[in-house]
């Protein structure tokens, strides 16, 4: 039994089959066949599909870049058109403001001229009324002064000559 165990142990002690030198030519042959088959499958099937996908992606990227450049130029043109329209609107607004200010100033000048005319007319009328009131006041003051002077002269014990009192009051009123 011991000899059987030694024989079984020697059969299993060979190690890994890949490292057995007696099977290397067969392994190399199948390795070459497998590599050739893998190369053929990759070169005939997988690589053309990958190449087509890469070419399609490259085309899409190129088209997207061209479209982006086109949109960029359109955006620049739209921005320029917007700025031009904004400048034109500002110029038009300034023109409208200037015209409105001129119209308002014209209306204001007319209103001021009309008000000045009315004020001048009222001032003339007021001056006439003031002159009438002044004349009336002077006449009233003269009458009151004459009567008061006469009464003062009589209160002091003198005889009041009406003509003399009037001339004295008139001389005093003149200054």
KAURBEL-V646656 format. One record per pair of residues at least 12 apart in sequence whose C-alpha atoms are under 8 Angstrom apart, sorted by the first residue. I is the first residue (numbers start at 1). GAP is how many residues later the second one is. Records with the same first field share a line. If there is no record, write none. Layout:
I->GAP + GAP
This chain:
142->27 + 28 + 31
145->24
146->19 + 20 + 23
149->16 + 20
150->12 + 15
